[in-house]
Amino acid sequence: MSSADIYREIILDYYRNPRNFGKIQNPDIAQKDSNPLCGDELEMHINIKDNKVADVKFTGKGCAISQASASMLTELIMGKDFEYVKKLTKEDIFDNLGRHDLGPARIKCALLSLKVLKYGLYSYLSEKLKDSMSADKIKEEASGLY
């Protein structure tokens, strides 16, 4: 079995058996977005405690890559602090999904969950914690993913 086959199996497992799928009642962060090219939709709910991700869930529909990426990302950030989450990059997503298997058309699918996460976190930081990060910085950070 090649490494591409292994990554394909991992993606299918996360798609068929999503981790942390669902909604959180009264989340600290609720963010959603979609990928109009592919029809992927994703909503992420996060609870924060002591500047860490205390709980995270997602709902959505779309291709196996977008949904598997969201599932993997929730596992990656559970229990992590803001600084860790803020430093996540598209390379972290590609490393989990198997970069060699993603064609150009699938990049946005793979990065939708990270975009939703970054928008949600930076909105939370700027609104709730009165962080100095502006709306422009939020857009710059999240749009720089593609």
Contacts in CASP RR format, 6 or more apart in sequence:
PFRMAT RR
TARGET T0000
AUTHOR 0000-0000-0000
METHOD contacts of the structure
MODEL  1
MSSADIYREIILDYYRNPRNFGKIQNPDIAQKDSNPLCGDELEMHINIKD
NKVADVKFTGKGCAISQASASMLTELIMGKDFEYVKKLTKEDIFDNLGRH
DLGPARIKCALLSLKVLKYGLYSYLSEKLKDSMSADKIKEEASGLY
3 98 0 8 1.000
3 100 0 8 1.000
4 98 0 8 1.000
4 100 0 8 1.000
4 101 0 8 1.000
7 97 0 8 1.000
7 98 0 8 1.000
7 100 0 8 1.000
7 101 0 8 1.000
8 101 0 8 1.000
10 68 0 8 1.000
11 64 0 8 1.000
11 65 0 8 1.000
11 68 0 8 1.000
11 97 0 8 1.000
11 101 0 8 1.000
12 64 0 8 1.000
12 68 0 8 1.000
13 68 0 8 1.000
14 67 0 8 1.000
14 68 0 8 1.000
14 71 0 8 1.000
14 72 0 8 1.000
15 64 0 8 1.000
15 67 0 8 1.000
15 68 0 8 1.000
15 71 0 8 1.000
18 58 0 8 1.000
18 67 0 8 1.000
18 68 0 8 1.000
18 70 0 8 1.000
18 71 0 8 1.000
19 71 0 8 1.000
19 72 0 8 1.000
19 74 0 8 1.000
19 75 0 8 1.000
20 56 0 8 1.000
20 57 0 8 1.000
20 58 0 8 1.000
20 71 0 8 1.000
20 74 0 8 1.000
20 75 0 8 1.000
20 78 0 8 1.000
21 57 0 8 1.000
21 58 0 8 1.000
21 59 0 8 1.000
21 71 0 8 1.000
22 45 0 8 1.000
22 57 0 8 1.000
22 58 0 8 1.000
22 59 0 8 1.000
23 43 0 8 1.000
23 45 0 8 1.000
23 57 0 8 1.000
23 59 0 8 1.000
24 45 0 8 1.000
24 46 0 8 1.000
24 47 0 8 1.000
24 55 0 8 1.000
24 56 0 8 1.000
24 57 0 8 1.000
27 45 0 8 1.000
27 46 0 8 1.000
27 47 0 8 1.000
28 46 0 8 1.000
28 47 0 8 1.000
28 48 0 8 1.000
28 124 0 8 1.000
28 128 0 8 1.000
29 44 0 8 1.000
29 45 0 8 1.000
29 46 0 8 1.000
29 47 0 8 1.000
29 48 0 8 1.000
29 120 0 8 1.000
29 121 0 8 1.000
29 123 0 8 1.000
29 124 0 8 1.000
30 43 0 8 1.000
30 44 0 8 1.000
30 45 0 8 1.000
30 46 0 8 1.000
31 43 0 8 1.000
31 44 0 8 1.000
31 116 0 8 1.000
31 117 0 8 1.000
31 119 0 8 1.000
31 120 0 8 1.000
31 123 0 8 1.000
32 41 0 8 1.000
32 42 0 8 1.000
32 43 0 8 1.000
32 44 0 8 1.000
32 116 0 8 1.000
33 41 0 8 1.000
33 42 0 8 1.000
33 112 0 8 1.000
33 115 0 8 1.000
33 116 0 8 1.000
33 119 0 8 1.000
34 40 0 8 1.000
34 41 0 8 1.000
34 42 0 8 1.000
34 112 0 8 1.000
35 41 0 8 1.000
35 66 0 8 1.000
35 108 0 8 1.000
35 109 0 8 1.000
35 112 0 8 1.000
37 105 0 8 1.000
37 108 0 8 1.000
38 62 0 8 1.000
38 63 0 8 1.000
38 66 0 8 1.000
38 105 0 8 1.000
38 108 0 8 1.000
38 109 0 8 1.000
39 62 0 8 1.000
40 60 0 8 1.000
40 61 0 8 1.000
40 62 0 8 1.000
40 63 0 8 1.000
40 66 0 8 1.000
40 67 0 8 1.000
40 109 0 8 1.000
40 112 0 8 1.000
41 60 0 8 1.000
41 61 0 8 1.000
41 62 0 8 1.000
42 58 0 8 1.000
42 59 0 8 1.000
42 60 0 8 1.000
42 66 0 8 1.000
42 70 0 8 1.000
42 112 0 8 1.000
42 113 0 8 1.000
42 116 0 8 1.000
43 58 0 8 1.000
43 59 0 8 1.000
43 60 0 8 1.000
43 116 0 8 1.000
44 56 0 8 1.000
44 57 0 8 1.000
44 58 0 8 1.000
44 70 0 8 1.000
44 74 0 8 1.000
44 113 0 8 1.000
44 116 0 8 1.000
44 117 0 8 1.000
44 120 0 8 1.000
45 56 0 8 1.000
45 57 0 8 1.000
45 58 0 8 1.000
46 53 0 8 1.000
46 55 0 8 1.000
46 56 0 8 1.000
46 120 0 8 1.000
46 121 0 8 1.000
46 124 0 8 1.000
47 53 0 8 1.000
47 54 0 8 1.000
47 55 0 8 1.000
47 56 0 8 1.000
48 54 0 8 1.000
48 124 0 8 1.000
51 81 0 8 1.000
51 82 0 8 1.000
52 79 0 8 1.000
52 80 0 8 1.000
52 81 0 8 1.000
52 82 0 8 1.000
53 77 0 8 1.000
53 78 0 8 1.000
53 79 0 8 1.000
53 80 0 8 1.000
53 81 0 8 1.000
53 85 0 8 1.000
54 79 0 8 1.000
55 78 0 8 1.000
56 74 0 8 1.000
56 77 0 8 1.000
56 78 0 8 1.000
57 74 0 8 1.000
58 70 0 8 1.000
58 71 0 8 1.000
58 74 0 8 1.000
58 113 0 8 1.000
60 67 0 8 1.000
60 70 0 8 1.000
61 67 0 8 1.000
63 106 0 8 1.000
63 109 0 8 1.000
65 97 0 8 1.000
65 102 0 8 1.000
65 106 0 8 1.000
65 109 0 8 1.000
65 110 0 8 1.000
66 109 0 8 1.000
66 110 0 8 1.000
66 112 0 8 1.000
66 113 0 8 1.000
68 97 0 8 1.000
69 93 0 8 1.000
69 96 0 8 1.000
69 97 0 8 1.000
69 109 0 8 1.000
69 110 0 8 1.000
69 111 0 8 1.000
69 112 0 8 1.000
69 113 0 8 1.000
69 114 0 8 1.000
70 112 0 8 1.000
70 113 0 8 1.000
70 116 0 8 1.000
72 93 0 8 1.000
72 96 0 8 1.000
72 97 0 8 1.000
73 93 0 8 1.000
73 96 0 8 1.000
73 113 0 8 1.000
73 114 0 8 1.000
73 117 0 8 1.000
76 88 0 8 1.000
76 92 0 8 1.000
76 96 0 8 1.000
77 84 0 8 1.000
77 85 0 8 1.000
77 88 0 8 1.000
77 117 0 8 1.000
82 121 0 8 1.000
82 125 0 8 1.000
85 117 0 8 1.000
85 121 0 8 1.000
86 118 0 8 1.000
86 121 0 8 1.000
88 114 0 8 1.000
88 117 0 8 1.000
88 118 0 8 1.000
90 110 0 8 1.000
90 111 0 8 1.000
90 114 0 8 1.000
90 145 0 8 1.000
92 114 0 8 1.000
93 110 0 8 1.000
93 111 0 8 1.000
93 113 0 8 1.000
93 114 0 8 1.000
94 102 0 8 1.000
94 110 0 8 1.000
97 110 0 8 1.000
102 110 0 8 1.000
107 146 0 8 1.000
108 146 0 8 1.000
111 145 0 8 1.000
111 146 0 8 1.000
114 145 0 8 1.000
115 142 0 8 1.000
115 143 0 8 1.000
115 145 0 8 1.000
115 146 0 8 1.000
118 138 0 8 1.000
118 141 0 8 1.000
118 142 0 8 1.000
118 145 0 8 1.000
119 138 0 8 1.000
119 142 0 8 1.000
122 133 0 8 1.000
122 137 0 8 1.000
122 138 0 8 1.000
122 141 0 8 1.000
122 142 0 8 1.000
123 138 0 8 1.000
125 131 0 8 1.000
125 133 0 8 1.000
126 132 0 8 1.000
126 133 0 8 1.000
126 134 0 8 1.000
126 135 0 8 1.000
126 138 0 8 1.000
END
